Amino acid sequence: MPRLITTQQWNESMKTNGASVAKMLLTKPDQLAPVLTYLMGNEDKRFPLMYLSEGMRNTVEITTDEYEYDVIGRLFKAVPLAEACTTVNAGIAGSSFVIKFGENLFPKKYTILSPNGYQLVVQDSQNIGGIWNFTVTLVSKSNASYIPSSELAAGNLFSLGWYAAASWGSTGSESTSTAPYKVRGDVSTIRKSYKWEGNAKQLVANIPVKTTSGGTTNLWWPFEEYQHNLSFRRECETNYWYSQSNRNADGTISERDAEGNPVYRGSGLFEQIINKDSYSVLTADKIQQTIRDTFFGMSDAQDKVVTLFTGTGGRQAFDDAMKTELLNKQYIKLSDNKFVGGEGYNLSLGGFFSTYEHVDGYKVIIRTVPLMDDGPQAQASPRHPQTNLPLESYRMAFVDTSVYDGSSNLVMANKKGRAMVRGMVKGMNEVGDNMTGNDFIASDKDASSLHMLKTGQVVLRRFNTSIDLKCTAGL
């Protein structure tokens, strides 16, 4: 391969002037390519959370640094036994026995169902020391029938059935219901600034760089502006994924800036997702079961869409799992111009899976997240033992991006008037960033600076219908 003559230079002075540009742009012999080659490639689609929220106009405006909303989960649920029932041959000959739960969700006379379909009738309930004791009988056709002890082990789930009443003379029943719970979160304020001194705007590089209009220029300034703006977007996107709340258990915030003001850190998407799991080698069965367990509560979604956010490693693992499933089940031949094309000795091998339709009706769309490959967390991540890619690249966030009641489940909460604020401190030198200069200055120093500020946070309204799946290979 060609020799790498120079290494990438970083401006450690935190400001642009003649010395910093001279350091970064060393003189070189004639170059093979006349225009600077940007090694990271095209920057399109590098910020999926910002695109799916702000880019799709899924935004809400708030007036403070906090937001809150009401959310309701499943209307019905199963309740685990608080402790095992030790009654021998429980329910035999119509006898009553006691089972204990931590919640009082079973009204009198209701039929409740055990894990394997045994039916019990609630006769009475009593709270003793914070535990609800339910006196029940077994529904059976024979006096010899009883419920086995394995069915009454601690942790086994029981669910509410129905109230079977007599044909005449019956009395009314009691009912339970549920209410929404309130979710409260913070929005982060992200700032970035950069400075320039003297005639930095006029400094000429010996490498032509592309302009936004499609031409080229030898001025270094436009490309450095692009870097600063790109870096700010990257920092915002990283915050939306990885930020962790700094609120104490009592709701207070201890973190303060130099002025003594509280620093609000909103929860990133990974912290908002409450369902966590892991895998070492991904299989189609793991994918299918993960989706079914997590998204079973999406019954009221208008469009059941699950977006799988992952890195290069996760995308490869997903593709490998799907192709292995095809081979094992012998569904189709991996030919017919699907994965193998060409004729005779001129064959091409390619094709990968980017969409998965679950048997339960959920559509999974895969989106690659560059931050999981080369973001701050990926750079610090352990390596996969087989591919040497960061384990973060194999992380999979199955995110519920469905529409509920006409609104996207993934939204951006922006603080009013501060969704994006930019300002320049004008010194004696030229203005930058396409701003108009004038004779009024804010500083007598031969330097100017530009400052960017954004207050917002990506919010997952239903955070219980998503899952964060980490790869643990080699750990």
HELIX and SHEET records of a PDB file:
HELIX    1   1 GLY A   18  MET A   24  1                                   7    
HELIX    2   2 PRO A   48  MET A   50  1                                   3    
HELIX    3   3 TYR A   51  GLY A   55  3                                   5    
HELIX    4   4 ILE A   92  GLY A   94  5                                   3    
HELIX    5   5 SER A  149  LEU A  152  5                                   4    
HELIX    6   6 ALA A  200  GLN A  202  5                                   3    
HELIX    7   7 TRP A  221  TYR A  242  1                                  22    
HELIX    8   8 LEU A  269  GLN A  272  1                                   4    
HELIX    9   9 ALA A  284  PHE A  295  1                                  12    
HELIX   10  10 THR A  312  LYS A  329  1                                  18    
HELIX   11  11 LEU A  371  ASP A  374  1                                   4    
HELIX   12  12 PRO A  376  GLN A  379  1                                   4    
HELIX   13  13 LEU A  391  TYR A  394  5                                   4    
SHEET    1   A 4 THR A  59  ILE A  62  0                                        
SHEET    2   A 4 LEU A 410  LYS A 415  1                                        
SHEET    3   A 4 ALA A 447  LEU A 460 -1                                        
SHEET    4   A 4 SER A 188  GLU A 197 -1                                        
SHEET    1   B 4 THR A  59  ILE A  62  0                                        
SHEET    2   B 4 LEU A 410  LYS A 415  1                                        
SHEET    3   B 4 ALA A 447  LEU A 460 -1                                        
SHEET    4   B 4 VAL A 421  VAL A 425 -1                                        
SHEET    1   C 2 GLU A  66  VAL A  71  0                                        
SHEET    2   C 2 TYR A 181  ASP A 186 -1                                        
SHEET    1   D 7 VAL A  79  GLU A  83  0                                        
SHEET    2   D 7 PHE A  97  PHE A 101 -1                                        
SHEET    3   D 7 ILE A 131  LEU A 138 -1                                        
SHEET    4   D 7 GLN A 119  ILE A 128 -1                                        
SHEET    5   D 7 TYR A 110  LEU A 113 -1                                        
SHEET    6   D 7 LEU A 157  TYR A 163 -1                                        
SHEET    7   D 7 VAL A  79  GLU A  83 -1                                        
SHEET    1   E 2 VAL A 204  LYS A 210  0                                        
SHEET    2   E 2 THR A 216  LEU A 219 -1                                        
SHEET    1   F 6 ASN A 275  TYR A 279  0                                        
SHEET    2   F 6 ILE A 467  CYS A 471  1                                        
SHEET    3   F 6 MET A 396  ASP A 400 -1                                        
SHEET    4   F 6 VAL A 305  THR A 310 -1                                        
SHEET    5   F 6 LYS A 363  THR A 368  1                                        
SHEET    6   F 6 THR A 355  GLU A 357 -1                                        
SHEET    1   G 2 VAL A 340  GLU A 343  0                                        
SHEET    2   G 2 ASN A 346  LEU A 349 -1                                        
SHEET    1   H 2 VAL A 403  TYR A 404  0                                        
SHEET    2   H 2 SER A 407  SER A 408 -1                                        
END                                                                             
